[in-house]
Amino acid sequence: MKLDILVFAAHPDDAELCCAGTIALHVKMGKKVGVIDLTRGELGTRGTAETRAAEAKDSSAILGLSVRENLGFADGFFVNDKAHQLEIIKMIREYRPEIILANALADRHPDHGRGGQLVRDAVFYSGLRKISTSTKGEIQHEWRPKTVFHYMQDRLFVPDLVVGFGQPEMDIKIASLKAFKTQFFNPDDKSSDPQTYISTPAFFETVTGRARELGKPIGAAYGEGFEVEKMLGVNDLFNLL
């Protein structure tokens, strides 16, 4: 299956938190979007690897994803080395996306920055034909997407690009987050897991507030910010928000 957009996320729910509006917008446009979670989020304060997997499945249906996989890297302890890069390369070559969305290059959680850098490096190596990979018994061919966009996470930065969207996409974003019932505020929660700052009702206000703030400068109801290391260009000065 060839995808238009492939999203890499260090943990299940990173994609939902940081670029679900962008995903929903492009799915609505008819684009095929997939998510590859690097870890199972097993070190999370709340929930388990098993509950996170079930929640990710529910969220994927809400977002309309074409595919979602989990590479099972060690939460908190994966590294940016050849072995991990090759697993990312296999995913890139299998799905041949035009665009990749990935974790921020630096953030509060060490996994985010490390995950962003891991994907960035793997994208480059994926375009080298002398790096050999295979999957399901078939030799893969080199593939490099047009652009890698790193989404904003906990830390604010001045984005190189903001994707604007409206209320329908924002509703999908919030619904996809609420699918992670063990992670975010859930009024029916009966677990004894300790509360975290993302499991409080106020956290959803933070998510909505940031999306509104990012959308405002570009004249959109909501927005999600991205940084990119490659210089961006347009063919038409009028094709801007």
MARVOLUM-327606 format. One record per residue: residue number from 0; x, y, z of N, C-alpha, C, O in turn. Coordinates in pm, whole numbers, plus 50000, padded with zeros to 5 digits. Layout:
BEGIN
PAKOL, num, n_east, n_north, n_up, ca_east, ca_north, ca_up, c_east, c_north, c_up, o_east, o_north, o_up
PAKOL, NUM, X, Y, Z, X, Y, Z, X, Y, Z, X, Y, Z
...
***
This chain:
BEGIN
PAKOL, num, n_east, n_north, n_up, ca_east, ca_north, ca_up, c_east, c_north, c_up, o_east, o_north, o_up
PAKOL, 0, 50084, 49880, 50000, 50000, 50000, 50000, 50087, 50125, 50000, 50174, 50140, 50086
PAKOL, 1, 50065, 50213, 49904, 50136, 50339, 49902, 50055, 50444, 49977, 49935, 50460, 49953
PAKOL, 2, 50121, 50514, 50067, 50055, 50619, 50145, 50095, 50756, 50096, 50204, 50774, 50040
PAKOL, 3, 50007, 50852, 50116, 50041, 50991, 50087, 50120, 51051, 50203, 50217, 51123, 50182
PAKOL, 4, 50077, 51022, 50324, 50142, 51075, 50444, 50167, 50960, 50542, 50077, 50880, 50569
PAKOL, 5, 50289, 50953, 50595, 50322, 50856, 50698, 50367, 50931, 50822, 50460, 51011, 50816
PAKOL, 6, 50302, 50904, 50933, 50331, 50972, 51059, 50407, 50877, 51150, 50363, 50765, 51174
PAKOL, 7, 50521, 50921, 51200, 50595, 50845, 51299, 50576, 50910, 51435, 50580, 51033, 51447
PAKOL, 8, 50555, 50828, 51538, 50528, 50879, 51673, 50603, 50795, 51775, 50596, 50672, 51771
PAKOL, 9, 50673, 50860, 51866, 50748, 50786, 51968, 50656, 50701, 52055, 50691, 50590, 52094
PAKOL, 10, 50536, 50755, 52085, 50441, 50684, 52170, 50302, 50685, 52107, 50267, 50779, 52036
PAKOL, 11, 50223, 50582, 52132, 50082, 50589, 52094, 50019, 50709, 52164, 50029, 50723, 52286
PAKOL, 12, 49956, 50793, 52091, 49888, 50919, 52127, 49970, 51043, 52092, 49915, 51154, 52097
PAKOL, 13, 50099, 51030, 52056, 50176, 51146, 52011, 50114, 51205, 51884, 50099, 51327, 51872
PAKOL, 14, 50079, 51117, 51791, 50020, 51165, 51664, 49888, 51235, 51691, 49858, 51338, 51631
PAKOL, 15, 49808, 51179, 51781, 49678, 51239, 51812, 49694, 51377, 51874, 49623, 51471, 51839
PAKOL, 16, 49787, 51389, 51967, 49808, 51515, 52036, 49860, 51625, 51944, 49822, 51741, 51956
PAKOL, 17, 49947, 51587, 51853, 50025, 51687, 51782, 49982, 51713, 51638, 50006, 51822, 51585
PAKOL, 18, 49920, 51615, 51573, 49887, 51638, 51431, 49759, 51568, 51387, 49741, 51541, 51269
PAKOL, 19, 49669, 51539, 51482, 49543, 51473, 51445, 49456, 51561, 51357, 49385, 51510, 51270
PAKOL, 20, 49460, 51693, 51378, 49383, 51782, 51293, 49433, 51779, 51149, 49354, 51778, 51055
PAKOL, 21, 49565, 51776, 51134, 49627, 51766, 51002, 49592, 51634, 50936, 49562, 51629, 50817
PAKOL, 22, 49596, 51526, 51015, 49558, 51394, 50962, 49414, 51395, 50915, 49384, 51353, 50803
PAKOL, 23, 49323, 51443, 51000, 49181, 51444, 50967, 49154, 51526, 50841, 49073, 51488, 50757
PAKOL, 24, 49223, 51640, 50829, 49205, 51726, 50712, 49242, 51654, 50584, 49170, 51662, 50484
PAKOL, 25, 49355, 51584, 50585, 49402, 51518, 50463, 49326, 51390, 50432, 49309, 51354, 50315
PAKOL, 26, 49281, 51321, 50535, 49193, 51206, 50511, 49065, 51253, 50444, 49014, 51188, 50352
PAKOL, 27, 49011, 51366, 50489, 48891, 51425, 50430, 48915, 51460, 50283, 48822, 51455, 50202
PAKOL, 28, 49039, 51495, 50249, 49075, 51528, 50111, 49093, 51404, 50024, 49115, 51414, 49904
PAKOL, 29, 49084, 51287, 50086, 49100, 51164, 50012, 49241, 51107, 50015, 49270, 51011, 49944
PAKOL, 30, 49329, 51165, 50097, 49465, 51116, 50108, 49473, 50993, 50198, 49394, 50979, 50292
PAKOL, 31, 49567, 50905, 50169, 49590, 50788, 50252, 49697, 50820, 50355, 49809, 50860, 50321
PAKOL, 32, 49661, 50803, 50482, 49750, 50839, 50592, 49770, 50718, 50683, 49674, 50648, 50715
PAKOL, 33, 49893, 50695, 50724, 49923, 50588, 50817, 50006, 50638, 50933, 50070, 50742, 50924
PAKOL, 34, 50005, 50564, 51043, 50082, 50599, 51163, 50168, 50479, 51202, 50120, 50366, 51206
PAKOL, 35, 50295, 50506, 51232, 50385, 50406, 51286, 50427, 50452, 51425, 50500, 50550, 51439
PAKOL, 36, 50381, 50382, 51528, 50423, 50412, 51665, 50554, 50338, 51693, 50565, 50219, 51665
PAKOL, 37, 50651, 50408, 51747, 50782, 50345, 51770, 50780, 50254, 51891, 50841, 50147, 51889
PAKOL, 38, 50711, 50294, 51998, 50706, 50214, 52121, 50560, 50185, 52158, 50467, 50239, 52098
PAKOL, 39, 50544, 50100, 52257, 50409, 50067, 52306, 50367, 50159, 52420, 50257, 50146, 52473
PAKOL, 40, 50456, 50251, 52459, 50424, 50341, 52569, 50415, 50271, 52703, 50338, 50311, 52791
PAKOL, 41, 50495, 50166, 52717, 50483, 50082, 52837, 50532, 50149, 52966, 50501, 50102, 53075
PAKOL, 42, 50607, 50258, 52954, 50654, 50327, 53074, 50558, 50436, 53120, 50585, 50502, 53220
PAKOL, 43, 50449, 50455, 53051, 50352, 50557, 53089, 50299, 50537, 53230, 50280, 50424, 53274
PAKOL, 44, 50276, 50648, 53300, 50229, 50642, 53438, 50093, 50573, 53448, 50065, 50503, 53545
PAKOL, 45, 50010, 50593, 53347, 49876, 50538, 53348, 49859, 50435, 53236, 49921, 50447, 53130
PAKOL, 46, 49776, 50337, 53262, 49748, 50236, 53161, 49861, 50137, 53143, 49959, 50139, 53217
PAKOL, 47, 49846, 50049, 53044, 49945, 49947, 53014, 49970, 49944, 52864, 49900, 50010, 52787
PAKOL, 48, 50069, 49867, 52823, 50095, 49852, 52680, 49974, 49794, 52609, 49945, 49830, 52495
PAKOL, 49, 49902, 49704, 52678, 49785, 49640, 52618, 49670, 49738, 52602, 49604, 49740, 52498
PAKOL, 50, 49645, 49820, 52705, 49536, 49917, 52693, 49570, 50024, 52589, 49482, 50071, 52517
PAKOL, 51, 49698, 50063, 52582, 49738, 50162, 52483, 49717, 50108, 52341, 49677, 50183, 52252
PAKOL, 52, 49743, 49980, 52322, 49725, 49920, 52188, 49577, 49921, 52148, 49544, 49952, 52034
PAKOL, 53, 49490, 49886, 52243, 49346, 49887, 52215, 49297, 50029, 52188, 49215, 50051, 52099
PAKOL, 54, 49348, 50123, 52265, 49308, 50263, 52247, 49356, 50318, 52113, 49285, 50393, 52047
PAKOL, 55, 49477, 50278, 52074, 49530, 50323, 51944, 49445, 50269, 51830, 49424, 50337, 51729
PAKOL, 56, 49396, 50148, 51845, 49308, 50090, 51743, 49178, 50171, 51731, 49133, 50200, 51621
PAKOL, 57, 49120, 50206, 51846, 48996, 50286, 51845, 49021, 50424, 51783, 48941, 50473, 51704
PAKOL, 58, 49133, 50485, 51819, 49166, 50617, 51766, 49189, 50612, 51616, 49150, 50705, 51544
PAKOL, 59, 49252, 50506, 51568, 49280, 50491, 51425, 49151, 50491, 51344, 49145, 50548, 51235
PAKOL, 60, 49047, 50426, 51398, 48918, 50422, 51330, 48856, 50561, 51325, 48796, 50599, 51225
PAKOL, 61, 48871, 50636, 51433, 48817, 50772, 51438, 48886, 50862, 51336, 48822, 50944, 51271
PAKOL, 62, 49018, 50846, 51323, 49095, 50929, 51231, 49083, 50884, 51086, 49113, 50961, 50995
PAKOL, 63, 49038, 50761, 51064, 49028, 50711, 50928, 49162, 50671, 50868, 49183, 50686, 50748
PAKOL, 64, 49252, 50621, 50952, 49385, 50581, 50905, 49376, 50461, 50812, 49291, 50373, 50828
PAKOL, 65, 49465, 50458, 50715, 49473, 50344, 50624, 49552, 50230, 50686, 49529, 50113, 50653
PAKOL, 66, 49644, 50263, 50776, 49725, 50160, 50841, 49783, 50218, 50970, 49809, 50338, 50979
PAKOL, 67, 49804, 50132, 51068, 49877, 50170, 51189, 49957, 50051, 51237, 49903, 49941, 51251
PAKOL, 68, 50084, 50073, 51261, 50171, 49966, 51309, 50248, 50014, 51430, 50259, 50134, 51455
PAKOL, 69, 50302, 49919, 51506, 50385, 49952, 51622, 50514, 49872, 51611, 50511, 49749, 51598
PAKOL, 70, 50629, 49941, 51615, 50758, 49875, 51598, 50809, 49810, 51726, 50906, 49734, 51722
PAKOL, 71, 50747, 49839, 51839, 50784, 49773, 51964, 50922, 49809, 52017, 50983, 49729, 52088
PAKOL, 72, 50972, 49929, 51983, 51098, 49972, 52042, 51080, 49990, 52193, 50968, 50005, 52241
PAKOL, 73, 51190, 49987, 52267, 51185, 49999, 52413, 51151, 50142, 52452, 51229, 50234, 52425
PAKOL, 74, 51038, 50160, 52515, 50995, 50292, 52561, 51100, 50349, 52656, 51137, 50284, 52754
PAKOL, 75, 51147, 50468, 52627, 51245, 50534, 52713, 51389, 50497, 52683, 51480, 50568, 52725
PAKOL, 76, 51412, 50387, 52613, 51549, 50338, 52597, 51588, 50304, 52453, 51697, 50250, 52431
PAKOL, 77, 51501, 50333, 52356, 51544, 50311, 52217, 51651, 50415, 52183, 51657, 50522, 52244
PAKOL, 78, 51734, 50381, 52086, 51844, 50469, 52049, 51846, 50493, 51899, 51782, 50420, 51823
PAKOL, 79, 51918, 50593, 51858, 51932, 50625, 51716, 52057, 50554, 51664, 52164, 50614, 51655
PAKOL, 80, 52040, 50428, 51631, 52153, 50351, 51579, 52110, 50276, 51453, 51995, 50287, 51410
PAKOL, 81, 52201, 50201, 51396, 52176, 50131, 51270, 52056, 50038, 51278, 51972, 50037, 51189
PAKOL, 82, 52048, 49960, 51385, 51940, 49861, 51396, 51803, 49929, 51396, 51711, 49883, 51328
PAKOL, 83, 51789, 50038, 51472, 51661, 50109, 51478, 51634, 50183, 51347, 51520, 50187, 51300
PAKOL, 84, 51737, 50240, 51288, 51720, 50310, 51161, 51670, 50215, 51052, 51585, 50252, 50972
PAKOL, 85, 51723, 50093, 51050, 51682, 49997, 50948, 51533, 49962, 50960, 51466, 49941, 50859
PAKOL, 86, 51483, 49955, 51083, 51340, 49927, 51100, 51254, 50041, 51047, 51149, 50018, 50988
PAKOL, 87, 51300, 50163, 51067, 51229, 50279, 51013, 51236, 50278, 50860, 51137, 50303, 50792
PAKOL, 88, 51354, 50249, 50808, 51374, 50245, 50662, 51278, 50145, 50598, 51221, 50172, 50493
PAKOL, 89, 51260, 50030, 50662, 51169, 49928, 50608, 51027, 49983, 50596, 50959, 49957, 50497
PAKOL, 90, 50983, 50060, 50696, 50849, 50117, 50692, 50837, 50222, 50581, 50737, 50227, 50510
PAKOL, 91, 50940, 50304, 50568, 50938, 50407, 50464, 50933, 50344, 50326, 50857, 50388, 50240
PAKOL, 92, 51013, 50242, 50305, 51017, 50176, 50174, 50892, 50093, 50146, 50853, 50076, 50031
PAKOL, 93, 50831, 50043, 50251, 50708, 49965, 50231, 50592, 50055, 50190, 50515, 50020, 50100
PAKOL, 94, 50579, 50170, 50256, 50462, 50255, 50233, 50489, 50372, 50139, 50395, 50436, 50092
PAKOL, 95, 50615, 50402, 50109, 50655, 50502, 50009, 50574, 50632, 50017, 50513, 50674, 49919
PAKOL, 96, 50575, 50695, 50133, 50496, 50819, 50149, 50560, 50936, 50075, 50681, 50940, 50055
PAKOL, 97, 50477, 51031, 50036, 50527, 51155, 49978, 50574, 51250, 50089, 50669, 51326, 50071
PAKOL, 98, 50506, 51243, 50203, 50536, 51332, 50316, 50543, 51249, 50444, 50464, 51156, 50464
PAKOL, 99, 50638, 51284, 50528, 50649, 51221, 50660, 50631, 51327, 50767, 50689, 51436, 50759
PAKOL, 100, 50552, 51295, 50869, 50539, 51377, 50989, 50607, 51302, 51102, 50587, 51181, 51117
PAKOL, 101, 50687, 51370, 51181, 50764, 51303, 51285, 50772, 51388, 51410, 50737, 51506, 51410
PAKOL, 102, 50819, 51326, 51517, 50833, 51394, 51646, 50921, 51518, 51634, 51001, 51531, 51541
PAKOL, 103, 50905, 51608, 51731, 50989, 51728, 51739, 51135, 51686, 51754, 51165, 51581, 51811
PAKOL, 104, 51224, 51769, 51704, 51367, 51738, 51713, 51423, 51761, 51853, 51531, 51711, 51885
PAKOL, 105, 51352, 51836, 51935, 51390, 51856, 52076, 51263, 51883, 52154, 51177, 51960, 52110
PAKOL, 106, 51249, 51819, 52270, 51127, 51837, 52348, 51152, 51796, 52493, 51258, 51745, 52527
PAKOL, 107, 51050, 51819, 52578, 51063, 51785, 52720, 51091, 51637, 52741, 51179, 51602, 52819
PAKOL, 108, 51018, 51550, 52671, 51038, 51406, 52684, 51155, 51364, 52595, 51151, 51390, 52475
PAKOL, 109, 51257, 51301, 52650, 51373, 51261, 52569, 51338, 51174, 52449, 51404, 51182, 52345
PAKOL, 110, 51234, 51091, 52462, 51194, 51005, 52350, 51149, 51085, 52228, 51167, 51041, 52115
PAKOL, 111, 51092, 51203, 52252, 51041, 51282, 52140, 51155, 51331, 52051, 51155, 51308, 51930
PAKOL, 112, 51253, 51399, 52113, 51365, 51448, 52034, 51445, 51335, 51970, 51486, 51344, 51855
PAKOL, 113, 51466, 51228, 52047, 51541, 51114, 51992, 51464, 51048, 51879, 51523, 51007, 51779
PAKOL, 114, 51331, 51037, 51895, 51248, 50979, 51789, 51250, 51064, 51663, 51256, 51011, 51552
PAKOL, 115, 51243, 51197, 51681, 51247, 51287, 51566, 51378, 51276, 51491, 51380, 51274, 51368
PAKOL, 116, 51488, 51270, 51564, 51619, 51259, 51501, 51639, 51123, 51435, 51701, 51114, 51329
PAKOL, 117, 51586, 51018, 51498, 51595, 50884, 51442, 51525, 50877, 51307, 51579, 50823, 51211
PAKOL, 118, 51405, 50931, 51300, 51330, 50929, 51174, 51398, 51016, 51070, 51409, 50978, 50954
PAKOL, 119, 51445, 51134, 51111, 51514, 51224, 51017, 51633, 51153, 50952, 51650, 51160, 50830
PAKOL, 120, 51714, 51085, 51032, 51832, 51017, 50977, 51792, 50900, 50889, 51851, 50877, 50784
PAKOL, 121, 51690, 50825, 50932, 51646, 50709, 50855, 51590, 50750, 50719, 51606, 50679, 50621
PAKOL, 122, 51523, 50866, 50715, 51468, 50915, 50588, 51581, 50934, 50487, 51566, 50897, 50370
PAKOL, 123, 51692, 50991, 50530, 51804, 51011, 50439, 51858, 50876, 50390, 51876, 50856, 50270
PAKOL, 124, 51883, 50786, 50483, 51940, 50656, 50447, 51845, 50574, 50361, 51888, 50491, 50280
PAKOL, 125, 51715, 50595, 50378, 51617, 50520, 50299, 51630, 50549, 50150, 51588, 50469, 50067
PAKOL, 126, 51689, 50663, 50116, 51706, 50699, 49975, 51833, 50646, 49914, 51859, 50669, 49795
PAKOL, 127, 51914, 50575, 49991, 52040, 50520, 49940, 52020, 50377, 49893, 51985, 50290, 49973
PAKOL, 128, 52041, 50353, 49765, 52012, 50221, 49708, 52106, 50112, 49757, 52073, 49994, 49748
PAKOL, 129, 52224, 50150, 49808, 52318, 50048, 49853, 52289, 50000, 49995, 52357, 49910, 50045
PAKOL, 130, 52190, 50058, 50061, 52144, 50005, 50189, 52034, 49905, 50158, 51928, 49941, 50107
PAKOL, 131, 52060, 49780, 50188, 51969, 49671, 50149, 51871, 49639, 50262, 51911, 49620, 50377
PAKOL, 132, 51743, 49633, 50228, 51640, 49589, 50323, 51541, 49500, 50249, 51527, 49507, 50127
PAKOL, 133, 51474, 49417, 50325, 51369, 49332, 50268, 51261, 49312, 50372, 51286, 49320, 50492
PAKOL, 134, 51141, 49285, 50324, 51029, 49256, 50413, 50940, 49153, 50348, 50914, 49159, 50228
PAKOL, 135, 50893, 49058, 50428, 50807, 48951, 50377, 50871, 48877, 50261, 50803, 48833, 50169
PAKOL, 136, 51004, 48864, 50268, 51077, 48790, 50167, 51103, 48865, 50038, 51158, 48808, 49944
PAKOL, 137, 51066, 48992, 50032, 51085, 49069, 49910, 51186, 49181, 49932, 51184, 49250, 50034
PAKOL, 138, 51276, 49197, 49836, 51376, 49303, 49843, 51308, 49438, 49822, 51227, 49454, 49731
PAKOL, 139, 51341, 49534, 49907, 51283, 49667, 49896, 51373, 49759, 49815, 51494, 49740, 49809
PAKOL, 140, 51311, 49858, 49752, 51386, 49956, 49675, 51394, 50087, 49752, 51309, 50117, 49837
PAKOL, 141, 51496, 50165, 49721, 51516, 50292, 49791, 51396, 50384, 49772, 51330, 50382, 49669
PAKOL, 142, 51370, 50464, 49875, 51261, 50562, 49869, 51289, 50675, 49966, 51324, 50652, 50081
PAKOL, 143, 51274, 50796, 49919, 51289, 50913, 50006, 51172, 51007, 49982, 51147, 51047, 49869
PAKOL, 144, 51098, 51042, 50088, 50982, 51133, 50072, 51028, 51273, 50033, 51146, 51307, 50043
PAKOL, 145, 50932, 51352, 49988, 50963, 51489, 49946, 51008, 51575, 50065, 51103, 51652, 50054
PAKOL, 146, 50940, 51560, 50178, 50967, 51647, 50292, 50935, 51575, 50423, 50845, 51491, 50429
PAKOL, 147, 51009, 51610, 50526, 50979, 51564, 50662, 50941, 51686, 50745, 51018, 51781, 50757
PAKOL, 148, 50823, 51682, 50803, 50777, 51788, 50891, 50777, 51736, 51035, 50723, 51630, 51063
PAKOL, 149, 50839, 51811, 51125, 50843, 51773, 51267, 50738, 51852, 51343, 50741, 51975, 51345
PAKOL, 150, 50644, 51782, 51405, 50532, 51849, 51469, 50568, 51904, 51607, 50656, 51852, 51675
PAKOL, 151, 50498, 52008, 51645, 50515, 52072, 51776, 50458, 51981, 51885, 50350, 51926, 51870
PAKOL, 152, 50534, 51968, 51995, 50486, 51884, 52106, 50475, 51968, 52232, 50402, 52068, 52231
PAKOL, 153, 50542, 51934, 52338, 50525, 52010, 52462, 50585, 52150, 52451, 50522, 52248, 52491
PAKOL, 154, 50705, 52159, 52397, 50775, 52287, 52389, 50727, 52368, 52269, 50717, 52317, 52157
PAKOL, 155, 50699, 52495, 52294, 50661, 52586, 52188, 50782, 52625, 52105, 50892, 52641, 52158
PAKOL, 156, 50763, 52639, 51975, 50865, 52697, 51888, 50794, 52777, 51779, 50674, 52758, 51755
PAKOL, 157, 50866, 52864, 51714, 50808, 52939, 51603, 50802, 52844, 51483, 50907, 52807, 51430
PAKOL, 158, 50684, 52805, 51440, 50675, 52703, 51334, 50715, 52757, 51197, 50695, 52875, 51167
PAKOL, 159, 50771, 52669, 51116, 50800, 52703, 50977, 50675, 52692, 50891, 50665, 52752, 50784
PAKOL, 160, 50580, 52616, 50940, 50456, 52591, 50866, 50344, 52565, 50965, 50363, 52494, 51064
PAKOL, 161, 50227, 52622, 50939, 50108, 52592, 51019, 50001, 52538, 50925, 49968, 52599, 50824
PAKOL, 162, 49947, 52422, 50960, 49835, 52365, 50886, 49706, 52410, 50954, 49684, 52379, 51071
PAKOL, 163, 49622, 52482, 50882, 49497, 52532, 50938, 49381, 52438, 50909, 49376, 52373, 50804
PAKOL, 164, 49287, 52433, 51002, 49169, 52349, 50983, 49054, 52405, 51064, 49071, 52499, 51142
PAKOL, 165, 48936, 52346, 51047, 48816, 52398, 51109, 48762, 52313, 51222, 48830, 52222, 51270
PAKOL, 166, 48639, 52342, 51263, 48578, 52273, 51376, 48560, 52123, 51353, 48583, 52045, 51446
PAKOL, 167, 48520, 52078, 51233, 48505, 51933, 51213, 48633, 51856, 51241, 48630, 51749, 51302
PAKOL, 168, 48746, 51910, 51195, 48874, 51842, 51217, 48915, 51850, 51364, 48974, 51756, 51418
PAKOL, 169, 48882, 51962, 51429, 48914, 51974, 51571, 48832, 51875, 51654, 48882, 51818, 51750
PAKOL, 170, 48707, 51856, 51615, 48622, 51759, 51685, 48680, 51618, 51672, 48679, 51540, 51767
PAKOL, 171, 48732, 51587, 51553, 48793, 51454, 51532, 48919, 51441, 51616, 48944, 51336, 51675
PAKOL, 172, 48998, 51548, 51623, 49119, 51545, 51705, 49087, 51514, 51851, 49149, 51427, 51912
PAKOL, 173, 48990, 51586, 51906, 48953, 51564, 52046, 48897, 51423, 52066, 48927, 51358, 52166
PAKOL, 174, 48815, 51377, 51972, 48760, 51241, 51982, 48871, 51137, 51979, 48865, 51037, 52051
PAKOL, 175, 48973, 51159, 51895, 49083, 51063, 51888, 49163, 51061, 52018, 49213, 50956, 52058
PAKOL, 176, 49174, 51176, 52084, 49242, 51181, 52213, 49160, 51110, 52321, 49215, 51037, 52404
PAKOL, 177, 49030, 51132, 52318, 48944, 51069, 52418, 48939, 50917, 52403, 48900, 50846, 52496
PAKOL, 178, 48979, 50867, 52286, 48988, 50722, 52269, 49093, 50662, 52362, 49085, 50544, 52398
PAKOL, 179, 49192, 50744, 52400, 49295, 50698, 52495, 49244, 50723, 52637, 49288, 50815, 52706
PAKOL, 180, 49150, 50639, 52677, 49077, 50660, 52803, 49166, 50651, 52926, 49136, 50713, 53028
PAKOL, 181, 49274, 50574, 52918, 49361, 50563, 53035, 49457, 50681, 53046, 49515, 50704, 53152
PAKOL, 182, 49474, 50756, 52937, 49575, 50861, 52935, 49518, 51000, 52963, 49578, 51079, 53035
PAKOL, 183, 49403, 51029, 52905, 49343, 51161, 52916, 49219, 51157, 53005, 49172, 51049, 53042
PAKOL, 184, 49166, 51273, 53037, 49053, 51279, 53130, 48937, 51194, 53082, 48891, 51205, 52968
PAKOL, 185, 48891, 51109, 53172, 48779, 51020, 53144, 48690, 51019, 53266, 48729, 50965, 53370
PAKOL, 186, 48570, 51077, 53258, 48483, 51086, 53377, 48442, 50950, 53431, 48399, 50939, 53546
PAKOL, 187, 48454, 50846, 53350, 48416, 50711, 53395, 48534, 50631, 53448, 48522, 50512, 53475
PAKOL, 188, 48648, 50696, 53462, 48769, 50626, 53506, 48753, 50575, 53649, 48721, 50651, 53740
PAKOL, 189, 48776, 50446, 53667, 48767, 50385, 53801, 48902, 50327, 53844, 48910, 50257, 53945
PAKOL, 190, 49007, 50355, 53767, 49137, 50296, 53797, 49201, 50365, 53917, 49160, 50473, 53958
PAKOL, 191, 49300, 50299, 53972, 49375, 50356, 54085, 49505, 50420, 54039, 49590, 50457, 54120
PAKOL, 192, 49522, 50434, 53907, 49643, 50496, 53854, 49652, 50641, 53901, 49550, 50709, 53910
PAKOL, 193, 49773, 50690, 53930, 49787, 50830, 53973, 49751, 50927, 53861, 49767, 50896, 53743
PAKOL, 194, 49703, 51043, 53900, 49670, 51145, 53802, 49797, 51208, 53745, 49898, 51220, 53815
PAKOL, 195, 49791, 51248, 53620, 49898, 51323, 53557, 49840, 51452, 53502, 49719, 51470, 53502
PAKOL, 196, 49926, 51541, 53454, 49872, 51669, 53406, 49789, 51652, 53279, 49706, 51738, 53249
PAKOL, 197, 49810, 51543, 53204, 49727, 51523, 53085, 49597, 51450, 53114, 49510, 51441, 53027
PAKOL, 198, 49582, 51398, 53236, 49459, 51327, 53269, 49356, 51416, 53338, 49251, 51368, 53382
PAKOL, 199, 49386, 51545, 53349, 49293, 51639, 53411, 49201, 51701, 53305, 49239, 51708, 53188
PAKOL, 200, 49082, 51745, 53344, 48991, 51808, 53246, 49053, 51931, 53182, 49025, 51960, 53065
PAKOL, 201, 49136, 52003, 53255, 49193, 52127, 53203, 49287, 52104, 53086, 49310, 52195, 53007
PAKOL, 202, 49340, 51982, 53072, 49436, 51958, 52965, 49372, 51975, 52828, 49435, 52026, 52736
PAKOL, 203, 49247, 51934, 52814, 49179, 51952, 52685, 49167, 52100, 52649, 49170, 52137, 52532
PAKOL, 204, 49153, 52185, 52751, 49149, 52329, 52726, 49284, 52378, 52672, 49289, 52467, 52588
PAKOL, 205, 49391, 52318, 52721, 49525, 52352, 52673, 49541, 52313, 52527, 49596, 52390, 52447
PAKOL, 206, 49494, 52195, 52492, 49504, 52147, 52354, 49427, 52239, 52260, 49477, 52280, 52155
PAKOL, 207, 49305, 52272, 52299, 49221, 52358, 52216, 49279, 52499, 52208, 49279, 52560, 52101
PAKOL, 208, 49330, 52550, 52320, 49386, 52684, 52323, 49507, 52698, 52232, 49520, 52797, 52160
PAKOL, 209, 49595, 52600, 52235, 49712, 52607, 52148, 49670, 52602, 52002, 49724, 52676, 51920
PAKOL, 210, 49576, 52515, 51968, 49530, 52503, 51830, 49469, 52635, 51782, 49489, 52676, 51667
PAKOL, 211, 49395, 52701, 51870, 49337, 52831, 51833, 49445, 52936, 51813, 49439, 53015, 51719
PAKOL, 212, 49544, 52935, 51902, 49652, 53033, 51893, 49733, 53016, 51764, 49774, 53114, 51702
PAKOL, 213, 49756, 52890, 51724, 49832, 52864, 51602, 49750, 52896, 51477, 49805, 52938, 51375
PAKOL, 214, 49620, 52877, 51486, 49535, 52905, 51371, 49514, 53054, 51347, 49497, 53097, 51233
PAKOL, 215, 49514, 53132, 51454, 49482, 53276, 51444, 49568, 53352, 51343, 49513, 53425, 51261
PAKOL, 216, 49702, 53339, 51345, 49783, 53420, 51253, 49760, 53388, 51105, 49790, 53471, 51019
PAKOL, 217, 49708, 53269, 51075, 49687, 53234, 50934, 49540, 53242, 50895, 49502, 53202, 50784
PAKOL, 218, 49457, 53294, 50984, 49316, 53311, 50952, 49235, 53184, 50956, 49131, 53174, 50890
PAKOL, 219, 49281, 53085, 51032, 49209, 52959, 51045, 49154, 52946, 51186, 49206, 53007, 51279
PAKOL, 220, 49049, 52866, 51200, 48991, 52846, 51333, 49090, 52777, 51427, 49098, 52810, 51545
PAKOL, 221, 49164, 52682, 51371, 49261, 52605, 51449, 49383, 52578, 51361, 49377, 52591, 51239
PAKOL, 222, 49493, 52540, 51426, 49612, 52509, 51350, 49706, 52418, 51427, 49697, 52407, 51550
PAKOL, 223, 49796, 52354, 51355, 49902, 52272, 51414, 50034, 52314, 51350, 50042, 52331, 51228
PAKOL, 224, 50137, 52332, 51434, 50264, 52385, 51388, 50367, 52278, 51361, 50372, 52175, 51428
PAKOL, 225, 50451, 52305, 51261, 50557, 52213, 51221, 50686, 52289, 51194, 50683, 52406, 51154
PAKOL, 226, 50798, 52223, 51216, 50926, 52276, 51172, 50985, 52183, 51067, 50957, 52063, 51065
PAKOL, 227, 51066, 52241, 50980, 51123, 52163, 50870, 51265, 52212, 50847, 51291, 52332, 50848
PAKOL, 228, 51357, 52119, 50825, 51497, 52156, 50802, 51523, 52189, 50656, 51618, 52260, 50624
PAKOL, 229, 51439, 52138, 50568, 51454, 52164, 50425, 51384, 52295, 50391, 51275, 52323, 50441
PAKOL, 230, 51446, 52376, 50305, 51384, 52503, 50267, 51254, 52478, 50191, 51248, 52393, 50102
PAKOL, 231, 51150, 52551, 50229, 51020, 52538, 50165, 51007, 52637, 50051, 51065, 52746, 50055
PAKOL, 232, 50929, 52600, 49949, 50907, 52689, 49836, 50767, 52672, 49780, 50702, 52570, 49805
PAKOL, 233, 50722, 52770, 49706, 50591, 52763, 49642, 50606, 52801, 49495, 50696, 52876, 49458
PAKOL, 234, 50517, 52750, 49413, 50515, 52784, 49270, 50424, 52903, 49242, 50427, 52962, 49134
PAKOL, 235, 50344, 52938, 49344, 50240, 53040, 49322, 50225, 53120, 49451, 50184, 53064, 49554
PAKOL, 236, 50257, 53248, 49448, 50248, 53332, 49568, 50104, 53349, 49617, 50081, 53391, 49730
PAKOL, 237, 50007, 53315, 49531, 49868, 53330, 49569, 49812, 53205, 49636, 49698, 53206, 49684
PAKOL, 238, 49892, 53097, 49638, 49844, 52970, 49693, 49882, 52960, 49841, 49941, 52861, 49886
PAKOL, 239, 49846, 53064, 49916, 49877, 53070, 50058, 49751, 53111, 50134, 49664, 53178, 50079
PAKOL, 240, 49742, 53071, 50259, 49633, 53117, 50344, 49659, 53263, 50381, 49579, 53323, 50453
***
